[in-house]
Amino acid sequence: MKKDIHPENYRLIAFKDMSNDTISLVKSTAATKDTIEVDGIEYPVVKLEISNTSHPFYTGKVKLVDTAGRVDKFMTRYKSHLDKKNK
């Protein structure tokens, strides 16, 4: 194996699945800004929309993601801006 090619800054990071609030502690070099407290210890946190605990392939359950609702919310929020741009 080649020497000095692997990063040295491995640390425990909490990966949080936002759809079901599952937290997994994994050693990683991922850069994070937020922190979370798990069992009284503060860890850097990476927020995920989907993980193996919520993905239909792993769970065997079909779960609908409300992307249409997000698009509608965006369109209502920026409707006036879009109307001005189209004039």
Steps between C-alpha positions, in 0.01 A plus 500: 500500500606855435588703806358843591203487259222457757355796692601536863192687627259209555256568780159377613219677317126461555305436179135591564221377273255791499203288385498274808750666740734199506858587599805293405848568636767434238867594466533747214687803368185681384501876561206617712379821661226368730533291812266266686510347847478121519517327841641815659782540245498765229579383145514673161184410305430434131127517416370248247164491323511123461715220641491124530247536785246678279579390142226277352756248369625427852171539689272323251244777543399754240510853635377796299714814511300821475691661215182640344424685822849651498456622143162653582645674806785640288261624229271677748795659678659639183186554290519879515866496399432266209204713386719813493769318304253374235359850427 
